[in-house]
Amino acid sequence: MNRPGDLLLSPWALVSVAIILINDHVLKDAFGNTLTGKLSDIAGVFLFPLLLLSVLEVLRRSLVGRAAIAWSIAVTGIGFAAVKMVAPVGDAYEWVIGFLRWAAGGFRGDILPILVFRDPSDLWVLPILFASYLVITHNRTRAPEGAPEHEKISPALHPR
Protein backbone atom coordinates (compact mmCIF):
# COMPACT_ATOMS: atom_id res chain seq x y z
CA MET A 1 0.00 0.00 0.00
CA ASN A 2 2.13 2.83 -1.24
CA ARG A 3 -0.19 4.72 -3.53
CA PRO A 4 -1.82 8.07 -2.79
CA GLY A 5 -4.84 7.58 -0.55
CA ASP A 6 -3.97 4.02 0.47
CA LEU A 7 -3.84 4.96 4.14
CA LEU A 8 -7.64 4.79 4.21
CA LEU A 9 -7.46 1.17 3.08
CA SER A 10 -5.34 0.11 6.02
CA PRO A 11 -7.09 -2.37 8.32
CA TRP A 12 -6.70 0.11 11.19
CA ALA A 13 -8.49 2.84 9.24
CA LEU A 14 -11.31 0.48 8.27
CA VAL A 15 -11.69 -0.68 11.88
CA SER A 16 -11.85 2.97 12.99
CA VAL A 17 -14.61 3.72 10.49
CA ALA A 18 -16.53 0.63 11.65
CA ILE A 19 -16.15 1.66 15.30
CA ILE A 20 -17.43 5.16 14.57
CA LEU A 21 -20.43 3.88 12.60
CA ILE A 22 -21.41 1.19 15.09
CA ASN A 23 -20.79 3.38 18.11
CA ASP A 24 -22.60 6.47 16.79
CA HIS A 25 -25.57 4.63 15.29
CA VAL A 26 -26.06 1.71 17.69
CA LEU A 27 -24.09 1.79 20.92
CA LYS A 28 -24.72 5.43 21.88
CA ASP A 29 -28.48 4.91 21.50
CA ALA A 30 -28.38 1.66 23.46
CA PHE A 31 -26.00 2.67 26.24
CA GLY A 32 -25.07 6.36 25.94
CA ASN A 33 -22.36 6.40 28.60
CA THR A 34 -18.83 7.71 29.06
CA LEU A 35 -17.33 4.74 27.24
CA THR A 36 -19.41 5.27 24.09
CA GLY A 37 -18.48 8.95 24.11
CA LYS A 38 -14.76 8.27 24.38
CA LEU A 39 -14.86 5.43 21.84
CA SER A 40 -15.92 7.76 19.02
CA ASP A 41 -13.35 10.33 20.09
CA ILE A 42 -10.56 7.74 20.06
CA ALA A 43 -11.54 6.32 16.67
CA GLY A 44 -12.06 9.77 15.15
CA VAL A 45 -8.82 11.26 16.45
CA PHE A 46 -6.95 8.16 15.25
CA LEU A 47 -8.55 8.29 11.80
CA PHE A 48 -8.42 12.01 11.05
CA PRO A 49 -4.66 12.31 10.28
CA LEU A 50 -4.99 9.36 7.90
CA LEU A 51 -7.89 11.11 6.20
CA LEU A 52 -6.02 14.43 5.94
CA LEU A 53 -2.97 12.76 4.42
CA SER A 54 -5.05 10.69 2.01
CA VAL A 55 -6.87 13.77 0.72
CA LEU A 56 -3.55 15.62 0.34
CA GLU A 57 -1.98 12.68 -1.48
CA VAL A 58 -4.89 12.27 -3.87
CA LEU A 59 -4.87 15.99 -4.66
CA ARG A 60 -1.09 15.96 -5.22
CA ARG A 61 -1.13 12.52 -6.88
CA SER A 62 1.94 11.55 -4.88
CA LEU A 63 2.86 10.30 -1.44
CA VAL A 64 3.63 12.88 1.21
CA GLY A 65 6.76 13.32 3.30
CA ARG A 66 7.55 13.70 6.97
CA ALA A 67 6.49 17.34 7.14
CA ALA A 68 2.97 16.51 5.98
CA ILE A 69 2.78 13.60 8.40
CA ALA A 70 3.78 15.86 11.32
CA TRP A 71 1.35 18.54 10.09
CA SER A 72 -1.57 16.09 9.98
CA ILE A 73 -0.87 14.89 13.52
CA ALA A 74 -0.49 18.45 14.85
CA VAL A 75 -3.61 19.78 13.10
CA THR A 76 -5.65 16.89 14.46
CA GLY A 77 -4.43 17.29 18.03
CA ILE A 78 -4.70 21.07 18.13
CA GLY A 79 -8.04 21.07 16.32
CA PHE A 80 -9.55 18.44 18.61
CA ALA A 81 -8.34 20.25 21.72
CA ALA A 82 -9.68 23.57 20.41
CA VAL A 83 -13.11 22.13 19.60
CA LYS A 84 -13.31 20.58 23.07
CA MET A 85 -11.84 23.46 25.09
CA VAL A 86 -12.45 26.77 23.25
CA ALA A 87 -16.17 27.57 23.15
CA PRO A 88 -16.19 29.74 19.97
CA VAL A 89 -14.18 27.10 18.09
CA GLY A 90 -16.50 24.34 19.31
CA ASP A 91 -19.56 26.40 18.36
CA ALA A 92 -18.17 27.06 14.87
CA TYR A 93 -17.39 23.36 14.45
CA GLU A 94 -20.95 22.41 15.44
CA TRP A 95 -22.40 24.77 12.81
CA VAL A 96 -19.94 23.79 10.05
CA ILE A 97 -20.70 20.09 10.53
CA GLY A 98 -24.41 20.94 10.72
CA PHE A 99 -24.09 22.77 7.40
CA LEU A 100 -22.28 19.81 5.82
CA ARG A 101 -25.02 17.44 7.04
CA TRP A 102 -27.65 19.80 5.59
CA ALA A 103 -25.81 19.91 2.24
CA ALA A 104 -25.37 16.12 2.21
CA GLY A 105 -29.11 15.80 2.88
CA GLY A 106 -29.94 17.67 -0.31
CA PHE A 107 -30.33 21.15 1.22
CA ARG A 108 -33.70 20.22 2.72
CA GLY A 109 -35.00 21.61 5.98
CA ASP A 110 -33.15 23.88 8.36
CA ILE A 111 -29.44 23.96 9.06
CA LEU A 112 -29.08 22.53 12.55
CA PRO A 113 -25.79 22.38 14.42
CA ILE A 114 -24.58 19.09 15.78
CA LEU A 115 -24.07 18.74 19.51
CA VAL A 116 -20.51 18.39 20.79
CA PHE A 117 -20.12 17.48 24.44
CA ARG A 118 -17.22 19.51 25.76
CA ASP A 119 -15.44 17.59 28.45
CA PRO A 120 -11.81 18.28 29.43
CA SER A 121 -11.33 14.55 30.02
CA ASP A 122 -11.73 14.08 26.25
CA LEU A 123 -8.16 15.31 25.92
CA TRP A 124 -7.04 11.97 27.34
CA VAL A 125 -7.63 10.49 23.87
CA LEU A 126 -4.85 12.59 22.29
CA PRO A 127 -2.11 9.96 22.88
CA ILE A 128 -3.88 7.84 20.24
CA LEU A 129 -2.20 10.16 17.73
CA PHE A 130 1.01 8.23 18.39
CA ALA A 131 -0.76 5.12 17.07
CA SER A 132 -1.82 7.12 14.00
CA TYR A 133 1.81 8.09 13.47
CA LEU A 134 2.92 4.46 13.75
CA VAL A 135 0.30 3.29 11.24
CA ILE A 136 1.22 6.06 8.80
CA THR A 137 4.96 5.47 9.00
CA HIS A 138 4.56 1.68 8.87
CA ASN A 139 2.43 2.08 5.77
CA ARG A 140 5.05 4.31 4.19
CA THR A 141 8.02 2.07 4.95
CA ARG A 142 6.60 -1.16 3.57
CA ALA A 143 7.76 -2.41 0.20
CA PRO A 144 5.29 -1.87 -2.64
CA GLU A 145 3.30 -4.92 -3.69
CA GLY A 146 5.45 -7.26 -5.75
CA ALA A 147 8.73 -5.58 -4.75
CA PRO A 148 11.43 -7.51 -2.94
CA GLU A 149 11.22 -7.09 0.83
CA HIS A 150 14.59 -5.30 0.96
CA GLU A 151 13.24 -2.44 -1.20
CA LYS A 152 11.76 -0.42 1.61
CA ILE A 153 10.30 3.01 1.07
CA SER A 154 11.37 5.66 3.55
CA PRO A 155 9.10 8.62 4.34
CA ALA A 156 12.16 10.83 3.82
CA LEU A 157 12.28 9.82 0.15
CA HIS A 158 8.81 11.05 -0.62
CA PRO A 159 8.25 14.61 -1.87
CA ARG A 160 7.17 17.10 0.72
Rosetta blueprint (number, residue, H / E / L):
1 M L
2 N L
3 R L
4 P L
5 G L
6 D H
7 L H
8 L H
9 L H
10 S L
11 P H
12 W H
13 A H
14 L H
15 V H
16 S H
17 V H
18 A H
19 I H
20 I H
21 L H
22 I H
23 N H
24 D H
25 H H
26 V H
27 L H
28 K H
29 D H
30 A H
31 F L
32 G L
33 N L
34 T H
35 L H
36 T H
37 G H
38 K H
39 L H
40 S H
41 D H
42 I H
43 A H
44 G H
45 V H
46 F H
47 L H
48 F H
49 P H
50 L H
51 L H
52 L H
53 L H
54 S H
55 V H
56 L H
57 E H
58 V H
59 L H
60 R H
61 R L
62 S L
63 L L
64 V L
65 G L
66 R H
67 A H
68 A H
69 I H
70 A H
71 W H
72 S H
73 I H
74 A H
75 V H
76 T H
77 G H
78 I H
79 G H
80 F H
81 A H
82 A H
83 V H
84 K H
85 M H
86 V L
87 A H
88 P H
89 V H
90 G H
91 D H
92 A H
93 Y H
94 E H
95 W H
96 V H
97 I H
98 G H
99 F H
100 L H
101 R H
102 W H
103 A H
104 A H
105 G L
106 G L
107 F L
108 R L
109 G L
110 D L
111 I L
112 L L
113 P L
114 I L
115 L L
116 V L
117 F L
118 R L
119 D L
120 P H
121 S H
122 D H
123 L H
124 W H
125 V H
126 L L
127 P L
128 I H
129 L H
130 F H
131 A H
132 S H
133 Y H
134 L H
135 V H
136 I H
137 T H
138 H H
139 N H
140 R H
141 T H
142 R L
143 A L
144 P L
145 E L
146 G L
147 A L
148 P L
149 E L
150 H L
151 E L
152 K L
153 I L
154 S L
155 P H
156 A H
157 L H
158 H L
159 P L
160 R L
